[in-house]
Amino acid sequence: MHPQALLEACAALLREVLRFEHPADAVVSRHFRAQRQFGPRERATLAETTYAVLRRKLLYERLARSGSGARERRLAILGFAGARGFLDGALSAQEKGWLHDCDAVAPQELFEPERHNLPAWLAERLKAQLGADFWPLAEGLLQPAPLDLRVNILKAKRPQTQAQLAQAAIESEETPYSPWGLRVRGKPAINRLELFTSGAIEVQDEGSQLLALLLDARRGEMVTDFCAGAGGKTLAIGASMRSTGRLYALDVSAHRLDALKPRLARSGLSNVHPAAIAHERDERIKRLAGKMDRVLVDAPCSGLGTLRRNPDLKWRQSPQSVQELTVKQQAILQSAARLVKPGGRLIYATCSLLAEENEAIAEAFGAQQRDFVPLPAGQVLADLKLQQAASLCAGGSDGQRYLRLWPHRHQTDGFFAAVWQRR
Ligand SMILES: C[S@@+](CC[C@H](N)C(=O)[O-])C[C@H]1O[C@@H](n2cnc3c(N)ncnc32)[C@H](O)[C@@H]1O
């Protein structure tokens, strides 16, 4: 495709995404379905340019105030994810001069928001929470996430899987914490590999794998994944139960549960029972009350821990949306807790960075529900012989109370989890 046509296509896609009416990944997929003319490399450039602009939106908007032509074209030039030589083929002499001037802007000439590229409300909260660690986090959130795979231990072993990937010219290394994980170099297409179609691997961030590990579901147990969605964690939990016992995968979104079905078929699991519920107090779940050995609440949240993958979320969330989510999170945790049997365990987790969706929810629950005794996440992970368990945790008097994963410290998405045992 001619550079000019590809640059204009990037600008057109940005025009749709920057309306923020729908999640960026959904807009990009719809765009590709409607516009069949793009090959795989062009699609990659279009998607990566869009994500680069979403990541550094404040910086690029500031630079785009100078220059000429349509705003989205200027943003696409600044975020262009292809080779500079190729881009040059699309630029006028004036645009080349402008881009050269933009490249020469030094960081000290920029205002803070143009360096961290976060909305003011979010930067303020993260600064209050993190202090000096705010800037390493902000920098970490501007990087694309690596591609992590989880080896399905029902079907494969990690070393052999790594060797098979190498045969397909895919380089990978073992993830540092999860015993199931492989971190792949680059972004190779995974879903046509025999390893993928046969269910030996799934794409899953190491942080998500750690949440499934933390649940420590055992063979033959009764387990509920209360907010199962498309089942990323369900599949990891089901495999850790060696496809025995019963694992209920509940969600209010039948659509998301539908996306679990093909993954379930590949996985070889026969212990998973997906069920759509109307809400967290649905009659259908009453009969499960007091019966579960393990309950995971992977609660709906702002998703701000996934900004490396979903940078549009920082522009789509707001203090009000976070406030509404915290109400829902409390209600779901309260209801899900009823399923836990005496001696059983409950986990509340999110992929948010914000204390109000995390520690605040866990502490409010602990204060109300004297029946549930906190278990230090660091201890649970150490008992599982997990590498460097203590470094993954924070909070409480010994700094081990909660699982607290950060992109800049652990190279995972941001995750939080609290664990309780019912008396
Ligand atoms: C963070 S996502 C779950 C991701 C999923 N566990 C995974 O690993 O792929 C949160 C899920 O909670 C679901 N949800 C929202 N409200 C709910 C409720 N009241 N009861 C159960 N699930 C709910 C959403 O539909 C969404 O799929």
The ligand as an SDF file (V2000), in Angstrom:
LIG
                    3D

 27 29  0  0  0  0  0  0  0  0999 V2000
  -12.6630   -8.3920   35.1040 C   0  0  0  0  0  0  0  0  0  0  0  0
  -13.9060   -9.0610   34.1540 S   0  0  0  0  0  0  0  0  0  0  0  0
  -13.6280  -10.7960   34.3050 C   0  0  0  0  0  0  0  0  0  0  0  0
  -12.4600  -11.3220   33.5110 C   0  0  0  0  0  0  0  0  0  0  0  0
  -12.3440  -12.8260   33.5530 C   0  0  0  0  0  0  0  0  0  0  0  0
  -12.3660  -13.3320   34.9240 N   0  0  0  0  0  0  0  0  0  0  0  0
  -11.0840  -13.3250   32.8650 C   0  0  0  0  0  0  0  0  0  0  0  0
  -10.1540  -13.8040   33.5410 O   0  0  0  0  0  0  0  0  0  0  0  0
  -11.0480  -13.2550   31.6310 O   0  0  0  0  0  0  0  0  0  0  0  0
  -15.3260   -8.8190   35.1330 C   0  0  0  0  0  0  0  0  0  0  0  0
  -16.5540   -9.5750   34.7060 C   0  0  0  0  0  0  0  0  0  0  0  0
  -17.5610   -9.3440   35.6710 O   0  0  0  0  0  0  0  0  0  0  0  0
  -18.7940   -9.4760   35.0210 C   0  0  0  0  0  0  0  0  0  0  0  0
  -19.8350   -8.9130   35.9110 N   0  0  0  0  0  0  0  0  0  0  0  0
  -20.2920   -7.6460   36.0200 C   0  0  0  0  0  0  0  0  0  0  0  0
  -21.2440   -7.5610   36.9510 N   0  0  0  0  0  0  0  0  0  0  0  0
  -21.4080   -8.7980   37.4760 C   0  0  0  0  0  0  0  0  0  0  0  0
  -22.2480   -9.3670   38.4820 C   0  0  0  0  0  0  0  0  0  0  0  0
  -23.1200   -8.6020   39.1320 N   0  0  0  0  0  0  0  0  0  0  0  0
  -22.1440  -10.6770   38.7510 N   0  0  0  0  0  0  0  0  0  0  0  0
  -21.2560  -11.4550   38.0650 C   0  0  0  0  0  0  0  0  0  0  0  0
  -20.4280  -10.9860   37.1080 N   0  0  0  0  0  0  0  0  0  0  0  0
  -20.5020   -9.6790   36.8170 C   0  0  0  0  0  0  0  0  0  0  0  0
  -18.5860   -8.7570   33.7140 C   0  0  0  0  0  0  0  0  0  0  0  0
  -19.5270   -9.1660   32.7440 O   0  0  0  0  0  0  0  0  0  0  0  0
  -17.1500   -9.1570   33.3770 C   0  0  0  0  0  0  0  0  0  0  0  0
  -17.1320  -10.2560   32.5090 O   0  0  0  0  0  0  0  0  0  0  0  0
  1  2  1  0
  2  3  1  0
  2 10  1  0
  3  4  1  0
  4  5  1  0
  5  6  1  0
  5  7  1  0
  7  8  2  0
  7  9  1  0
 10 11  1  0
 11 12  1  0
 11 26  1  0
 12 13  1  0
 13 14  1  0
 13 24  1  0
 14 15  1  0
 14 23  1  0
 15 16  2  0
 16 17  1  0
 17 18  1  0
 17 23  2  0
 18 19  1  0
 18 20  2  0
 20 21  1  0
 21 22  2  0
 22 23  1  0
 24 25  1  0
 24 26  1  0
 26 27  1  0
M  CHG  2   2   1   9  -1
M  END
$$$$
